[in-house]
Structures are given as structure tokens and as C-alpha cells.
Amino acid sequence: MTQNGLSPSPKIRVDVCVCTYRRPYLAETLRSLGALELPSNVQARIIVADNDAAPSAQELTASITQPFELTYIHCPASNISLARNACLDAAGGDFLAFVDDDSTVTTGWLAALIETAETTGADAVLGPVRSVYSATAPGWMRRGDFHSTNPVWVDGQIRTGYSGNVLLRRASSRVEGRRFNLSLGKTGGEDTEYFSQLHADGGRIAYAEEALVLEPVTEERARLQWLVKRRFRSGQTHGRLLAGQQAGRKPLQIGLAAAKAACCFAGAGALVAVAHKRNRQALRGIMHVGAISGLLGVREIRLYGDEPAGGRTHAA
């Protein structure tokens, strides 16, 4: 009991997980985590899951001074789902948070996620990932902000999510025992599937607007070709999920996706003089083409595992 006769707030334990693959920027991620401002009743531990064949991030991880307990896990090789699952297996707190190794968190990030989880009772809480562009990024890209990540609301609900900024309630029956699909660990889309299935099983996904993560856009990603590849793969994942959920409606879904793609490409043609609007429409069209590919069962393109350290290796 405290002096005023009230029981102290119970400790809330959170494991903050960072999956990494040959990325020196991990040092900045860890430094930002070390600067977190937490309520007195929150106890944090950081878990680094190294997905390289060799334990290449071990020395860097050990070199960063942390006010929090830090656990390093070597979980080879080159499969992001394997690394995410290793984090889920190693976690022991009330909550588990994921943040990418190419991002930094703001000081109130984790507190905002936890507050939303406590007030809503949600099984998962997403936060925004705001992209930070360099002055050398194309002007149309900076104006359109093509890299930031926010949840998509459908009929007042968030039906899927991403792993770059999320908190999971470990005791939830929709979270406990659920794992990321290893077959998607090199193509991406493993987190889209994870959260889509969590929602389909009755899980609730909430949003914490103040839980901000910042993600610099590297030179490698500040290219239209990179966005094209990402949007196509995203469409493939969506199409594959639709094929599994609505197998009897596949021809209809293919027809709808084709019509949407045609509409988007027509819109891009009409906006040819306005680069950021033109490219947004074209990228939407490419996503719908990817959806057709997924509906037809075409194997998803491989995005991760062999990129250089400066490129993006793990993501949604």
C-alpha cells in the first residue's frame, strides 16, 4: 500500500522487438529506443532478432548503451517471418511491440501505444510511420508522400495492419500462439496476412495517432521503380488473401481488379501533367494488377534477403 492508502499501479511489461538484417541504421533505432519516456509503471525490454546467416548485428547491438534490458537473438537466415516469430517466442511481457530497423521512435511512442491498448482493450494497436525525405528525393515524391504508412479504415474498422509500428496484447486469444507465415518471409506480406487473419478471427485493431515512428527514405527507395515493385507485391498479397477468403468469387474479383486497374491507368493518363497525382493513380493501377496476379496464384515476387545494407530488407 502507498501512504495515501491506495495500491500502486501494477507493472506493465513490454518487449520492444527489432528484427534486423545487415543494417547499420539499427544503431539509430536502438538509440531512439533508449530515449523513450515511459510511465513509472511500465517496464520495457528490447529484443533484437538478427536475421543474417552470421551474427552480424551482435557487436553493434552490444555497443549501444541502453537504460533498458536488452536481449540479442540470432535467428538465421534471410526470412523475416522467422525473425518475427523468434521475437514472439522470446517475449514474456504483457505486450509486445514491433518497430523496423530502418526507423526511429519518438520519445512518447511506446507510452501512446500502451495508453490506447489500455483504454480500448484492443488486441493490436497501430501507430503512424512518417517518412522523412531528403532534399534529393524527387519533388513529386515529397509532395505525394508515397512512403508513409497509416492504417486503412473500412466501414469504421481497421481490418489489417503492418509491423513497422504496432503493439500486440500477448494474453489475447487472438494473439497467443499466432505466428507469421514462413512462406512469405522472403516476399513480404507476412504482416498483412497476420493482421488480416487476426481481424478475421475477431481481433480488434486500434490506432494511436500520437505513437509516431520516423522512417528516412533512402536513395534506393526514392525511386519510382522501387514503388512499382512494392505496390505490385502488395497487390499480390491482397489478391492471395482474397482468393483464400472468397474462392468461389475468384472470376468476379479478377474482373473487379481489372476494372479498377483500367480506371486508375485512365486517371493517370488524364493527370499526366501533375506528376504526383499521375504517379499515385498509376501505382494504384499497378497494385490492382498485382491483385490479379495473386488471385491467379502467381508466385509472389521476392523482395527481401539479399539487398545491400543501405536498402530496405524487411517490411510490410
Buried (B, 14 or more C-beta within 10 A) or exposed (E): EEEEEEEEEEEBBBBBBBBBBBBEBBBBBBEBBBEBEBEEEBBBBBBBBBBBEEBBBBEBBEEBEBEBEBBBBBBBBBBBBBBBBBBBEBBEBBBBBBBBBBBBBBEBBBBBBBBBBBEBEBBBBBBBBBBEBEEEBBEBBBEBEBBBBBBEEEEEEBBBBBBBBBBBBBEBEBBEEBEBBBEBBBBBBBBBBBBBBBBEEEBBBBBBEBBBBBBBBBEEBBBBEBBBBBBBBBBBBBBBBBBEEEEEBBEEBBEBBBEBBEBBBEBBEEBEEBBBBBBBBBBBBBBBBBBBBBBEEEEBBEBBBEBEEBBBBBBB
